[in-house]
Structure formats: C-alpha cells, structure tokens
C-alpha cells in the first residue's frame, strides 16, 4: 500500500461545502454492483446505476474525493489533453466519432449533473480558452479547432486581435474557446455526486479500503477492514492509487505528481482586468501543462505537472509558477501564493483513458491523464449504461486489454525526478 498525501492542505477541501456522512462499512452487505473508489468515475456510475433501480455499495479508502478528484485543477474542458479528434479517428476507425463525442459532450454532462442535483461547487460554465504561445504551434491549434468544429461542437477561433476580450496578455497569438467548458470546485463536485448517489439509494462508505477481491461462486466478494460486500459486478475506480487488488492493474499506468497553488482573494476589478469573461485558461505545449483562472472567492489558481526532483518544495514550485504569471501579467506585481497542494495523476503509456474487463463482471477504468472532471464523469456514466443494459458495446469507449506500463514504478520515478524537471529547464531556455 502507498503513502497517501493528506487532504487537509488542499484548498478545495477547505472551501467545498461539507459532504454527507459516509460511515465505514460495518458487517456484510449485498449489492448488484460494488464500486471501489469514490471519485468522479465511481460516483457517477453509482448515481446512474441506482437511478436505474440497481443496488450499489461504494467503498472508499478515505473519503469521497480524497484522491485525484478532490485535488485536481478544477478545469472542465471538453477536449482531449494529448490527442486531436483526428488521432482518435485514426485509432478507433468507424467508432472514432462516438469516442470524440464522449469527450466533446463531457463538460455539458458535468454541468447538467450540477444543475439537476443542485450541487454547490462554484460551477462556472463561461468557456475554456486553450492558448498557444509560439507562432509555430498555431497551425496545430487550428487543426484542433477544425476537428471539433467538424463534429459540431461549440468552439470559437480567437485571433490575437481579439484576445484582449478574453485575457489581458499579448503573449498568445491564437486560442480556441471551448464554449461548453468552465471551471468548478472539484471537491465540491465530488461531494455533491456522493450526496446525489446516496440520496438516490447508493451506500457510500468512507474509511473502508478494499483489502481483498475474490470470486465467490457466481458473485464477487470485496473485503474491507470492517466488513464485506457481495455483488454480481465490481467496478475498480481507484485510478492513480495502487492497491494490489488485481494482478497487473498496478503496473498498467505511470503516476505523475501535479501541484496547485492559489493566491488570497483578489479584488474584482483586478480579476476582471486579467480575465474579463471569467474563462479558465490552459496553455498547450507548455512544459507543465500550465493553467490559470479565478475561483469563486477571487483566488488566482494555477499550477501544473511537477517533478519531485528540483520541484519538490512549495517554495520551488511557487517560484516557477509565479514567474509565469508575472511574465503574462506584469501589472499584477509580485505574486504571493497562500495555498499549495499536490495530487496524483494516472497516465497510461498511450496517455489515453480506457475501460477494461479484468474478468467476468469485473471492470476497471484508468488513465484519465489529466482530464478527470469531464472524462471520468462521462466514462462513469457509460460504464453504468453498460452494466444496466448488459451490452458492452453500449459504451463509447470499446473494452480493451489492460495496458502494460513497462517498469511502472521506476518509470513514475523517472518522470517525477528527471523528465518533468528537465522539461521545465528546457522550456525556460527555449
């Protein structure tokens, strides 16, 4: 078992609305579906399953949102992190449009769930601005825009001349506005999903790590320190947290450590001067997948992927993030961050999410690779649809063999200590 990063320093855990109590599992439980992991994927699946009349028990090692769901950057972006829609078409052939529509419609699914279940999570659907800083990358960004426009998604091309309507910096020659995108408090969203699932009839148990998973006749048995769940089907939705429950699963992805930082609340006139339309901004081709926006209380939030090596302290991370913000917005003056936190991202060798059948009625979803809010939510809904219908083709993503990440633990260490620090240094020199 791994060492778990504490949740208390995470800004989202401090500012999100309190969650419903999720007491530890105590004794025996029966369910149609047992779900291990109370993040976006597991909780969205649970919600849709119970709404369709299925009984569900969710077991979570800590509390809903404790993992990556409660620590991420709060983006809700209907775009792939690492691929273009044309890459998806090339990979999946005739199924490509289904897979692209899964992602292209994912942000709207998130905000629909927030509205339907009245989830309090600082949700803003003002659009996500995807920017590039180097002229050499404009053509690739335009290809991305053309791909999503071909699929009928709500995207807008923004030239440098119009950039001031969205962002008070002349650093970016072009951008795509994903109009369905936005930002939110990710822990608030996760706690809201848990509450919605429990109100609909799901049992969600915190402080109940799954310690053993085994076949028992025609059913599966999930064991926790306080009890056991017997279920026809099981979904392992633990993402970047290794647990040893199934052979090969812990070696199917690499772990990337990401950081977030936030200022104290800034005055409204300052915020509107920086981002007039309250968009969240992500920069492609940046060494750390850079992002920034303002939360509901006016804090400037930013961060990105960070290695452990030269970037292991809060002060070191704040220096490079602060330098980036000061370079873009010199009128802000010195940037001082009041909050710092870390989270883990699971990344498969192909840097793409997948749903995998491990055995009869045993499934997992891994590799959201930096798109936890929209993609994990959409995949969780699709898995529920598949379990309800009994048709594995009901999902947009086809079931694929579990990937293998060579030297997964060593590779994760190399990414953290060498690759990401080197990217930052080379990025400063370029």
HELIX and SHEET records of a PDB file:
HELIX    1   1 UNK A   11  UNK A   15  1                                   5    
HELIX    2   2 UNK A   40  UNK A   51  1                                  12    
HELIX    3   3 UNK A   68  UNK A   70  5                                   3    
HELIX    4   4 UNK A   85  UNK A   92  1                                   8    
HELIX    5   5 UNK A   93  UNK A   95  5                                   3    
HELIX    6   6 UNK A   96  UNK A  104  1                                   9    
HELIX    7   7 UNK A  106  UNK A  116  1                                  11    
HELIX    8   8 UNK A  135  UNK A  137  5                                   3    
HELIX    9   9 UNK A  138  UNK A  150  1                                  13    
HELIX   10  10 UNK A  160  UNK A  165  5                                   6    
HELIX   11  11 UNK A  186  UNK A  200  1                                  15    
HELIX   12  12 UNK A  249  UNK A  251  5                                   3    
HELIX   13  13 UNK A  268  UNK A  274  1                                   7    
HELIX   14  14 UNK A  314  UNK A  328  1                                  15    
HELIX   15  15 UNK A  330  UNK A  332  5                                   3    
HELIX   16  16 UNK A  372  UNK A  376  3                                   5    
HELIX   17  17 UNK A  377  UNK A  389  1                                  13    
HELIX   18  18 UNK A  392  UNK A  394  5                                   3    
HELIX   19  19 UNK A  408  UNK A  414  1                                   7    
HELIX   20  20 UNK A  415  UNK A  419  3                                   5    
HELIX   21  21 UNK A  420  UNK A  429  1                                  10    
SHEET    1   A 6 UNK A 203  UNK A 205  0                                        
SHEET    2   A 6 UNK A  56  UNK A  59  1                                        
SHEET    3   A 6 UNK A  27  UNK A  36  1                                        
SHEET    4   A 6 UNK A 227  UNK A 236  1                                        
SHEET    5   A 6 UNK A 219  UNK A 224 -1                                        
SHEET    6   A 6 UNK A 210  UNK A 216 -1                                        
SHEET    1   B 6 UNK A 203  UNK A 205  0                                        
SHEET    2   B 6 UNK A  56  UNK A  59  1                                        
SHEET    3   B 6 UNK A  27  UNK A  36  1                                        
SHEET    4   B 6 UNK A 227  UNK A 236  1                                        
SHEET    5   B 6 UNK A 362  UNK A 366  1                                        
SHEET    6   B 6 UNK A 354  UNK A 359 -1                                        
SHEET    1   C 2 UNK A  75  UNK A  76  0                                        
SHEET    2   C 2 UNK A 182  UNK A 183 -1                                        
SHEET    1   D 8 UNK A 155  UNK A 159  0                                        
SHEET    2   D 8 UNK A 174  UNK A 178 -1                                        
SHEET    3   D 8 UNK A 128  UNK A 132 -1                                        
SHEET    4   D 8 UNK A 280  UNK A 283  1                                        
SHEET    5   D 8 UNK A 291  UNK A 294 -1                                        
SHEET    6   D 8 UNK A 300  UNK A 305 -1                                        
SHEET    7   D 8 UNK A 254  UNK A 262 -1                                        
SHEET    8   D 8 UNK A 339  UNK A 347 -1                                        
END                                                                             
